[in-house]
Amino acid sequence: MRPRTIRVRLTALYAGLFLATATILLVAVNLLLTNMLQVQVAGVFKSAKTLRTPGSLAIKVENGYSQFTIPHLSDYELVVLD
């Protein structure tokens, strides 16, 4: 059996590093998005309600934009703005 060349060892090393980095990045993005999602939309709205997980959201209006935070996003969510 031939010993592995440096090319094969470096390819395996870089592939492993790429997969590890991609996994860490996906986990970090998932954790950030599931904990809190801040939304800013153009327009002045008085209320915001989530439908999938029923609840009202506090709205902050500033410079013609309405801002609200979805506290937890576990799946798809629909927000109704009035």
C-alpha positions in Angstrom: 0.0 0.0 0.0 1.4 3.4 -1.0 1.7 6.1 1.5 -0.7 9.0 1.1 0.8 12.0 -0.7 0.7 15.5 0.7 -1.9 16.4 -1.9 -4.3 13.8 -0.6 -3.7 14.8 3.0 -4.1 18.5 2.3 -7.3 17.9 0.3 -8.8 15.9 3.2 -7.7 18.5 5.7 -9.2 21.4 3.7 -12.4 19.4 3.1 -12.8 18.7 6.8 -12.1 22.4 7.7 -14.7 23.5 5.1 -17.4 21.2 6.5 -16.7 22.1 10.1 -16.8 25.8 9.3 -20.0 25.5 7.3 -21.6 23.5 10.1 -20.6 26.1 12.7 -21.9 29.0 10.5 -25.3 27.3 9.9 -25.8 26.6 13.6 -24.9 30.2 14.5 -27.3 31.6 12.0 -30.1 29.2 13.0 -29.6 30.2 16.7 -29.7 33.9 15.9 -32.8 33.7 13.8 -34.8 31.4 16.1 -34.2 33.6 19.2 -35.1 37.1 17.9 -36.0 38.6 14.5 -36.1 42.4 14.2 -38.3 43.6 11.3 -38.4 47.1 9.8 -41.1 48.0 7.2 -41.9 51.2 5.4 -45.1 52.8 6.5 -46.9 53.7 9.7 -48.8 50.9 11.3 -50.7 50.9 14.6 -50.6 47.2 15.4 -48.9 43.9 14.5 -50.1 40.4 15.3 -48.6 37.0 14.7 -51.0 34.3 13.4 -49.1 31.0 13.8 -48.2 31.7 17.4 -51.0 34.1 18.4 -49.9 37.3 20.0 -49.5 41.1 19.6 -46.2 42.7 18.9 -45.1 46.1 20.1 -44.5 48.6 17.3 -42.1 51.5 17.3 -42.7 54.1 14.5 -39.7 56.2 13.5 -39.1 58.3 10.4 -41.9 56.7 8.4 -40.8 53.2 9.3 -42.5 50.7 11.6 -40.3 48.4 13.6 -41.2 45.3 15.6 -39.5 42.2 17.0 -40.7 38.7 16.6 -39.5 37.1 19.9 -39.3 33.5 18.8 -39.4 32.0 15.3 -39.8 28.3 15.4 -41.4 27.8 12.0 -43.0 29.9 9.3 -44.8 32.9 10.7 -47.3 35.3 9.3 -47.5 38.9 10.7 -50.6 41.0 10.1 -50.0 44.8 10.1 -52.9 47.2 10.7 
